Amino acid sequence: MTEAPFQAGSVGAGLRTVVVIGGGQAAGWVVKTLRKEGFAGRLVMIADEIHLPYERPPLSKAVLSGEAGIETVRLVAPDAFTALGVEAWQPDYATSIDRVRRVVRTQSGREVEYDRVVIATGGAARRLPESIVGTGNLRYLRTLDDAVALGEQLRTSRRVLVVGGGWIGLEVAATARKLNVDATIVEGAPRLCARSVPPAVSDFLLELHRANGADVRLGASLAALEDHPGDPGRVRATLADGSTLDADFAVAGVGLAPHTSLAVAAGLHVDDGIVVDEYGMSDDASIFACGDVANHPNAWLKRRVRLESWANAQNQAIAVAKAVLGVRSPYEEIPWFWSDQYDVNLQILGDIPADAEIAVRGDMAARRATLYFLKGGAIHGVIAINTPRELKLARKWMSQGLTVDAAALADVGRALA
Ligand SMILES: Cc1cc2nc3c(=O)[nH]c(=O)nc-3n(C[C@H](O)[C@H](O)[C@H](O)COP(=O)(O)OP(=O)(O)OC[C@H]3O[C@@H](n4cnc5c(N)ncnc54)[C@H](O)[C@@H]3O)c2cc1C
């Protein structure tokens, strides 16, 4: 192991070893921040992927289309990572946390004593039920290796079947269409992205995909996915109504299963993710969690939530790394997520309550509009369609707790500032 080139200081005094489990975006920000804040002790990162920490958003976009290489997604350049003095146990897999002896063990038989552990294990792409899958020609998208393999297959195919009309499925379909590959999206719900956007935005997404040549089937539940009877290299999907769809291969984007088994086995409180406080601390004061695997009390939403977003993976990890060192700044960012599909950049900020008053500024049909979700004049959330500057301004108002007039917001003749 390379000794970390850092001077011991008062920050994190008394901590000899911090173990970070996971090697994704959140883990990357934890190790970076620990060093930036002056932690000079032993830092072990246990990660089952071979890659150094990287960002996943491009995996369904530029990496999938082949426009961006794998080096473009790195969170830290290899030289800079080496300079952090992190013992990266890669590829290895943390199999247990012994909270009595304060030891983490791994699949390869290694073990490390800890003072603090940060669990940043993210999640895996949820699988379709085995009972309906009778083909090996089905892919999932979570890792860089998945994206590279899926991209190669996409670029040599003529038709892909996308199971799931959520964000990942829609981005894969948009990339397929960009590559001139026919795409059929099968979604069991009556509308797209139904869990995160209101009906008007689902309709917008539907129109966007259909206008770009995607075949979108709503309320279409998948009954079977099998090898094509006449051509085993291809797949045939049978829907609940008995109709069939043929494609060269299928990709499923049906949600995320958080990697919580380690925490469950360690006896930590787990309930849709590892339950942590506003500092990312679990019910064991030596163990923290952040990113997609953590369920935290969100100050803006005023409820517990497990977020799956780039901004959360970064900013919660930063807050957690500081808390590990005893610098307690609560994580209280307004939730923010974005998606890129075709020529549309769509961003969601804050809460989108079903009973909110909606002020629409701009023209959704022209693919440029901001939807403000208001209660008593306060902005609870925003959906920005190709209007990043308006979202930025709304973020400022929301942080300041300003109240606004819905009619004035919707009037494009009035300047926002
Ligand atoms: C294809 C794709 C596109 C996305 N696009 C967007 C977007 O446009 N906008 C947006 O806001 N968000 C997007 N996201 C979400 C965002 O990328 C995630 O929220 C973020 O990557 C979560 O980071 P994480 O570090 O918490 O988890 P992960 O990135 O899942 O990293 C966890 C790592 O830990 C490893 N691990 C798990 N268990 C163990 C163990 N026991 N031992 C060792 N290692 C372990 C995992 O294999 C993984 O490598 C996208 C995600 C994907 C997959």
PDBQT file of the ligand as one rigid body, heavy atoms in Angstrom, charges set to zero:
ROOT
HETATM    1  C1  LIG A 501     -27.638   4.332 -17.103  1.00  0.00    +0.000 C 
HETATM    2  C2  LIG A 501     -27.852   5.361 -16.032  1.00  0.00    +0.000 A 
HETATM    3  C3  LIG A 501     -28.147   6.661 -16.379  1.00  0.00    +0.000 A 
HETATM    4  C4  LIG A 501     -28.368   7.627 -15.391  1.00  0.00    +0.000 A 
HETATM    5  N1  LIG A 501     -28.664   8.902 -15.779  1.00  0.00    +0.000 NA
HETATM    6  C5  LIG A 501     -28.878   9.848 -14.832  1.00  0.00    +0.000 A 
HETATM    7  C6  LIG A 501     -29.199  11.177 -15.213  1.00  0.00    +0.000 A 
HETATM    8  O1  LIG A 501     -29.294  11.503 -16.396  1.00  0.00    +0.000 OA
HETATM    9  N2  LIG A 501     -29.399  12.088 -14.233  1.00  0.00    +0.000 N 
HETATM   10  C7  LIG A 501     -29.297  11.780 -12.906  1.00  0.00    +0.000 A 
HETATM   11  O2  LIG A 501     -29.499  12.649 -12.046  1.00  0.00    +0.000 OA
HETATM   12  N3  LIG A 501     -28.985  10.511 -12.507  1.00  0.00    +0.000 NA
HETATM   13  C8  LIG A 501     -28.784   9.548 -13.442  1.00  0.00    +0.000 A 
HETATM   14  N4  LIG A 501     -28.475   8.258 -13.058  1.00  0.00    +0.000 N 
HETATM   15  C9  LIG A 501     -28.416   7.934 -11.612  1.00  0.00    +0.000 C 
HETATM   16  C10 LIG A 501     -27.019   8.123 -11.028  1.00  0.00    +0.000 C 
HETATM   17  O3  LIG A 501     -26.040   7.714 -11.896  1.00  0.00    +0.000 OA
HETATM   18  C11 LIG A 501     -26.963   7.302  -9.726  1.00  0.00    +0.000 C 
HETATM   19  O4  LIG A 501     -27.868   7.901  -8.832  1.00  0.00    +0.000 OA
HETATM   20  C12 LIG A 501     -25.563   7.236  -9.127  1.00  0.00    +0.000 C 
HETATM   21  O5  LIG A 501     -24.699   6.545  -9.987  1.00  0.00    +0.000 OA
HETATM   22  C13 LIG A 501     -25.573   6.540  -7.769  1.00  0.00    +0.000 C 
HETATM   23  O6  LIG A 501     -24.268   6.419  -7.300  1.00  0.00    +0.000 OA
HETATM   24  P1  LIG A 501     -23.882   5.442  -6.091  1.00  0.00    +0.000 P 
HETATM   25  O7  LIG A 501     -22.415   5.596  -5.911  1.00  0.00    +0.000 OA
HETATM   26  O8  LIG A 501     -24.803   5.671  -4.969  1.00  0.00    +0.000 OA
HETATM   27  O9  LIG A 501     -24.217   3.967  -6.592  1.00  0.00    +0.000 OA
HETATM   28  P2  LIG A 501     -23.568   3.120  -7.761  1.00  0.00    +0.000 P 
HETATM   29  O10 LIG A 501     -23.235   4.037  -8.892  1.00  0.00    +0.000 OA
HETATM   30  O11 LIG A 501     -24.512   1.999  -8.022  1.00  0.00    +0.000 OA
HETATM   31  O12 LIG A 501     -22.205   2.544  -7.169  1.00  0.00    +0.000 OA
HETATM   32  C14 LIG A 501     -22.175   1.524  -6.215  1.00  0.00    +0.000 C 
HETATM   33  C15 LIG A 501     -21.010   0.603  -6.499  1.00  0.00    +0.000 C 
HETATM   34  O13 LIG A 501     -20.796  -0.260  -5.396  1.00  0.00    +0.000 OA
HETATM   35  C16 LIG A 501     -20.599  -1.594  -5.857  1.00  0.00    +0.000 C 
HETATM   36  N5  LIG A 501     -20.939  -2.534  -4.782  1.00  0.00    +0.000 N 
HETATM   37  C17 LIG A 501     -22.174  -2.889  -4.367  1.00  0.00    +0.000 A 
HETATM   38  N6  LIG A 501     -22.097  -3.741  -3.314  1.00  0.00    +0.000 NA
HETATM   39  C18 LIG A 501     -20.781  -3.927  -3.069  1.00  0.00    +0.000 A 
HETATM   40  C19 LIG A 501     -20.059  -4.686  -2.096  1.00  0.00    +0.000 A 
HETATM   41  N7  LIG A 501     -20.683  -5.394  -1.151  1.00  0.00    +0.000 N 
HETATM   42  N8  LIG A 501     -18.713  -4.676  -2.141  1.00  0.00    +0.000 NA
HETATM   43  C20 LIG A 501     -18.076  -3.927  -3.079  1.00  0.00    +0.000 A 
HETATM   44  N9  LIG A 501     -18.696  -3.175  -4.005  1.00  0.00    +0.000 NA
HETATM   45  C21 LIG A 501     -20.043  -3.171  -3.993  1.00  0.00    +0.000 A 
HETATM   46  C22 LIG A 501     -21.522  -1.644  -7.060  1.00  0.00    +0.000 C 
HETATM   47  O14 LIG A 501     -21.220  -2.720  -7.909  1.00  0.00    +0.000 OA
HETATM   48  C23 LIG A 501     -21.239  -0.298  -7.701  1.00  0.00    +0.000 C 
HETATM   49  O15 LIG A 501     -20.084  -0.332  -8.472  1.00  0.00    +0.000 OA
HETATM   50  C24 LIG A 501     -28.260   7.276 -14.032  1.00  0.00    +0.000 A 
HETATM   51  C25 LIG A 501     -27.966   5.941 -13.668  1.00  0.00    +0.000 A 
HETATM   52  C26 LIG A 501     -27.763   4.993 -14.655  1.00  0.00    +0.000 A 
HETATM   53  C27 LIG A 501     -27.457   3.564 -14.269  1.00  0.00    +0.000 C 
ENDROOT
TORSDOF 0
